[in-house]
Amino acid sequence: MSQVVLKLPKSIISQMKNHYKHQLTNPPQYAAFAAKTPYCSITGYNSGKVLFQGKSPEKEAEKWGDEEQKSSAAKKSSSLNHAFAPPESLFLSSHIGSDEAGTGDYFGPITVAAVYVKEHQLSQLKAIGVRDSKHLKDPQIKELAKQLVELDIPYSLLRLSNNKYNQWQTKGFSQGKMKTLLHYQAINKLLEKIAPEIPAGMLVDQFADPAIYQKHLKSEGLKLQENVYFMTKAESFSTAVAAASIIARSSFVKAIAQLEMDLGLDIPKGASAKVDQAASEVIKHYGEEKLLEIAKVHFANTQKAKKFL
């Protein structure tokens, strides 16, 4: 089955709905309309994406615009130059993607999500706006995460508390090793959830050389799962990784919001000078030991915060 995806303004989507008024069908969730013509099925989403799918979708799509040039299989990346590079076919297949959030933030936990997207769901997720969370604002991330849950997309989510993070760091664990163990566990939990279904592969948004990733696993008596691939900026190529980045980021954003409610203080993201000041306020009101619960204390922000006092 062929498909074409167009990105159109809402005014055109309204025109389309009127144009196909005698061919309308029940629209899926988050769709503005759905219609069926002799050439294809058409679904217009509130995000502005319109999916044409069927025997000859291009015949209907060409009435409304040019196909969006976002084929991940056509993109090139230097991250494909290693033995664990994913085949281009993976991006269009049913696969698991995993990504993390919070690793560069002083406050808040590290969150890791693994998401399983089936082949027939790829276009739908793109149409509702699923893409790299770094290009989305927090309200958009929260809404998309909600939609992913409502669409019953299988996922697993892990949150490494700062207490545990600081304990591991004291034991000599690098952040890379922590992330490796979290990704490994998130993928395992998701594989258990979707069993006996077997994905075409698992794609990890690469944060370390695959050999280092395997070394971290080996140090804990673990072995890399089969059909695991690594790729930098994977969320730009894989809808599953993009979905994972959204779920992981949404969990992190919620954790920061909860911190602000619990402390009654502004808690900035990142590791800027504003973060230094916020950390000094935490120490002033709750004591330095409180940072062990809510922050990555080995970051330079801890010493900078003490200078403010």
C-alpha positions as CSV (number, residue, x, y, z in Angstrom):
1,M,0.0,0.0,0.0
2,S,1.5,3.4,-1.1
3,Q,1.1,6.6,0.8
4,V,1.8,10.3,0.5
5,V,1.9,12.8,3.4
6,L,1.3,16.5,2.8
7,K,1.7,19.4,5.3
8,L,-1.2,21.8,4.7
9,P,-2.6,24.9,6.4
10,K,-5.9,24.5,8.3
11,S,-7.8,26.6,5.8
12,I,-6.9,24.0,3.0
13,I,-7.9,21.1,5.3
14,S,-11.3,22.8,5.8
15,Q,-11.6,23.1,2.1
16,M,-10.7,19.4,1.7
17,K,-13.4,18.4,4.2
18,N,-16.0,20.3,2.3
19,H,-14.7,19.0,-1.0
20,Y,-15.0,15.4,0.2
21,K,-18.3,15.9,2.1
22,H,-20.0,13.1,0.2
23,Q,-17.2,10.7,0.8
24,L,-16.6,11.3,4.5
25,T,-16.0,8.3,6.8
26,N,-15.5,8.1,10.6
27,P,-12.2,9.9,11.4
28,P,-9.7,8.3,13.8
29,Q,-8.6,10.0,17.0
30,Y,-7.0,13.5,16.6
31,A,-8.2,13.7,13.0
32,A,-10.1,16.7,11.5
33,F,-11.7,14.5,8.8
34,A,-11.5,11.2,7.0
35,A,-12.7,10.3,3.5
36,K,-12.5,7.5,1.0
37,T,-12.1,7.9,-2.8
38,P,-11.7,5.4,-5.6
39,Y,-7.9,6.1,-5.5
40,C,-7.2,6.1,-1.7
41,S,-8.3,6.8,1.8
42,I,-7.6,10.4,3.1
43,T,-7.1,11.4,6.7
44,G,-6.6,15.1,7.7
45,Y,-5.1,15.6,11.1
46,N,-5.4,18.6,13.4
47,S,-1.6,19.0,13.2
48,G,-1.9,20.0,9.6
49,K,-0.6,16.7,8.2
50,V,-2.8,14.9,5.6
51,L,-2.2,11.2,4.9
52,F,-3.2,9.7,1.5
53,Q,-3.0,5.9,1.6
54,G,-4.1,3.3,-0.9
55,K,-3.5,2.0,-4.5
56,S,-2.9,5.4,-6.1
57,P,-2.6,8.1,-3.4
58,E,-0.5,10.5,-5.5
59,K,-3.5,11.0,-7.9
60,E,-5.5,12.5,-5.1
61,A,-2.6,14.2,-3.3
62,E,-1.4,16.1,-6.4
63,K,-4.7,18.1,-6.2
64,W,-3.6,19.7,-3.0
65,G,0.2,20.1,-3.0
66,D,3.6,18.6,-3.2
67,E,4.6,15.6,-1.1
68,E,6.5,16.5,2.1
69,Q,10.2,15.7,1.7
70,K,10.9,14.0,4.9
71,S,11.7,10.5,3.9
72,S,14.1,9.3,6.7
73,A,15.4,6.6,4.3
74,A,16.7,9.3,2.0
75,K,18.6,11.1,4.7
76,K,22.4,10.6,5.2
77,S,24.2,10.5,8.5
78,S,27.7,9.9,9.6
79,S,26.3,7.9,12.5
80,L,25.8,5.0,10.1
81,N,29.5,4.3,9.8
82,H,29.7,1.4,12.3
83,A,28.8,-2.3,12.7
84,F,25.6,-1.5,14.7
85,A,24.2,1.0,12.2
86,P,20.5,0.3,11.5
87,P,19.4,-0.8,8.0
88,E,17.4,1.9,6.2
89,S,14.4,-0.5,6.1
90,L,14.2,-0.4,9.9
91,F,12.7,3.1,9.8
92,L,9.7,1.9,7.9
93,S,9.3,-1.3,9.9
94,S,7.7,-2.2,13.2
95,H,10.5,-1.4,15.7
96,I,11.4,-0.2,19.2
97,G,13.1,3.2,19.8
98,S,14.6,4.4,23.0
99,D,15.8,7.8,24.2
100,E,16.4,9.7,27.4
101,A,15.9,13.1,29.0
102,G,17.4,15.0,32.0
103,T,21.0,14.0,31.5
104,G,22.3,17.5,31.2
105,D,20.0,19.0,33.8
106,Y,21.2,19.7,37.3
107,F,17.8,19.3,38.9
108,G,15.4,16.4,38.2
109,P,15.8,12.7,37.4
110,I,17.1,11.0,34.3
111,T,14.2,9.5,32.4
112,V,14.5,6.8,29.8
113,A,11.6,5.6,27.5
114,A,11.4,2.7,25.0
115,V,8.5,2.8,22.6
116,Y,7.2,0.2,20.1
117,V,5.7,1.5,17.0
118,K,4.2,-0.9,14.5
119,E,4.6,-0.3,10.7
120,H,1.0,0.7,10.2
121,Q,1.2,3.3,13.0
122,L,4.2,5.2,11.7
123,S,2.3,7.5,9.4
124,Q,-0.4,8.2,12.0
125,L,2.2,9.3,14.6
126,K,4.0,11.5,12.1
127,A,0.6,13.0,11.2
128,I,-0.3,14.0,14.8
129,G,3.1,15.7,15.0
130,V,5.5,13.2,16.6
131,R,9.0,14.3,16.0
132,D,12.2,15.1,17.9
133,S,11.2,16.5,21.3
134,K,14.0,19.1,21.1
135,H,12.0,20.9,18.5
136,L,8.8,21.0,20.6
137,K,7.8,23.2,23.5
138,D,6.8,21.7,26.9
139,P,3.0,22.1,26.3
140,Q,3.3,20.3,23.0
141,I,5.4,17.5,24.5
142,K,2.8,16.9,27.3
143,E,-0.1,16.9,24.8
144,L,1.7,14.5,22.4
145,A,2.7,12.2,25.3
146,K,-1.0,12.1,26.3
147,Q,-2.0,11.3,22.7
148,L,0.5,8.4,22.5
149,V,-0.9,6.9,25.7
150,E,-4.5,7.3,24.5
151,L,-3.5,5.6,21.2
152,D,-2.3,2.7,23.3
153,I,1.2,2.8,21.9
154,P,3.3,0.2,23.9
155,Y,6.1,1.8,25.9
156,S,8.2,1.4,29.1
157,L,9.4,4.3,31.1
158,L,12.2,4.4,33.8
159,R,13.0,7.2,36.1
160,L,16.4,7.3,37.9
161,S,15.9,9.3,41.1
162,N,18.6,11.7,42.1
163,N,19.2,9.7,45.3
164,K,20.0,6.7,43.3
165,Y,22.0,8.7,40.7
166,N,24.2,10.2,43.4
167,Q,24.8,6.8,45.0
168,W,25.8,5.3,41.7
169,Q,28.0,8.3,40.9
170,T,29.8,7.9,44.3
171,K,30.3,4.2,43.5
172,G,32.2,5.3,40.3
173,F,29.4,4.9,37.7
174,S,29.8,7.3,34.9
175,Q,26.6,8.9,33.5
176,G,27.1,6.8,30.3
177,K,27.0,3.6,32.3
178,M,23.8,4.7,34.1
179,K,22.2,5.5,30.8
180,T,23.3,2.1,29.4
181,L,21.7,0.2,32.2
182,L,18.5,2.3,32.0
183,H,18.2,1.8,28.2
184,Y,18.9,-2.0,28.6
185,Q,16.2,-2.4,31.2
186,A,13.6,-0.2,29.4
187,I,14.0,-2.3,26.2
188,N,13.8,-5.6,28.2
189,K,10.6,-4.4,30.0
190,L,9.0,-3.4,26.6
191,L,10.0,-6.7,25.0
192,E,8.2,-8.5,27.8
193,K,5.2,-6.3,27.4
194,I,4.8,-6.9,23.6
195,A,5.7,-10.7,23.7
196,P,5.3,-12.9,21.8
197,E,5.5,-10.2,19.1
198,I,9.1,-9.6,17.9
199,P,10.1,-6.2,16.5
200,A,12.3,-5.8,13.4
201,G,14.9,-4.3,15.7
202,M,15.6,-1.9,18.6
203,L,17.2,1.5,17.9
204,V,19.0,3.4,20.7
205,D,19.7,7.1,20.3
206,Q,23.4,6.8,20.5
207,F,25.2,8.5,23.4
208,A,28.3,6.4,23.4
209,D,30.3,4.1,21.1
210,P,28.5,0.7,20.8
211,A,31.7,-1.0,22.1
212,I,31.6,1.2,25.3
213,Y,27.9,0.5,25.7
214,Q,28.6,-3.3,25.6
215,K,31.5,-2.8,28.0
216,H,29.2,-1.2,30.5
217,L,26.7,-4.1,30.2
218,K,29.5,-6.7,30.6
219,S,30.7,-5.0,33.8
220,E,27.3,-5.8,35.3
221,G,27.1,-9.4,33.9
222,L,24.7,-8.4,31.1
223,K,24.7,-9.0,27.3
224,L,23.4,-6.8,24.5
225,Q,20.1,-8.0,23.2
226,E,19.8,-9.2,19.6
227,N,19.0,-6.7,16.8
228,V,19.9,-3.6,18.7
229,Y,21.2,-0.7,16.6
230,F,22.8,2.6,17.5
231,M,22.5,6.0,15.7
232,T,23.2,9.6,16.7
233,K,20.2,11.9,16.2
234,A,18.1,8.8,15.7
235,E,14.9,10.8,16.7
236,S,15.2,12.6,13.3
237,F,15.1,9.3,11.4
238,S,13.0,7.0,13.6
239,T,9.4,7.7,14.6
240,A,9.8,5.2,17.4
241,V,12.8,7.1,18.9
242,A,11.0,10.4,18.4
243,A,8.0,9.0,20.4
244,A,10.4,7.8,23.1
245,S,12.0,11.2,23.3
246,I,8.6,12.7,23.8
247,I,7.5,10.3,26.6
248,A,10.9,10.6,28.4
249,R,10.8,14.4,28.1
250,S,7.2,14.6,29.3
251,S,8.1,12.6,32.4
252,F,11.1,14.8,33.1
253,V,9.0,18.0,32.7
254,K,6.4,16.6,35.1
255,A,9.1,15.8,37.7
256,I,10.4,19.4,37.6
257,A,6.9,20.7,38.0
258,Q,6.4,18.5,41.0
259,L,9.7,19.7,42.5
260,E,8.5,23.3,42.2
261,M,5.2,22.5,43.9
262,D,7.0,20.5,46.7
263,L,9.6,23.2,47.4
264,G,7.7,26.3,46.6
265,L,10.6,27.6,44.5
266,D,11.4,28.1,40.9
267,I,13.4,25.2,39.5
268,P,15.0,26.0,36.2
269,K,16.0,23.3,33.7
270,G,19.5,22.9,32.4
271,A,22.7,23.9,34.2
272,S,23.0,27.7,33.8
273,A,23.7,30.5,36.2
274,K,20.0,30.6,37.0
275,V,20.3,27.0,38.2
276,D,23.2,28.1,40.5
277,Q,21.0,30.6,42.1
278,A,18.1,28.2,42.4
279,A,20.4,25.7,44.1
280,S,21.5,28.3,46.6
281,E,17.9,29.0,47.4
282,V,17.3,25.3,48.1
283,I,20.3,25.2,50.4
284,K,19.1,28.3,52.2
285,H,15.6,27.0,52.8
286,Y,16.1,23.2,53.1
287,G,19.8,22.6,53.7
288,E,22.6,21.3,51.5
289,E,21.5,17.6,52.1
290,K,18.3,18.3,50.2
291,L,20.3,18.5,47.0
292,L,21.1,14.8,47.2
293,E,17.3,14.2,46.7
294,I,16.7,16.6,43.9
295,A,19.9,17.3,42.0
296,K,23.0,15.7,40.4
297,V,25.4,17.0,43.1
298,H,28.7,16.3,41.2
299,F,27.7,19.0,38.7
300,A,29.7,22.2,39.1
301,N,26.5,24.0,40.0
302,T,26.7,22.7,43.6
303,Q,30.0,24.6,44.3
304,K,28.8,27.7,42.4
305,A,25.6,27.7,44.5
306,K,27.6,27.7,47.8
307,K,29.4,30.8,46.6
308,F,26.1,32.6,46.4
309,L,25.6,31.9,50.1
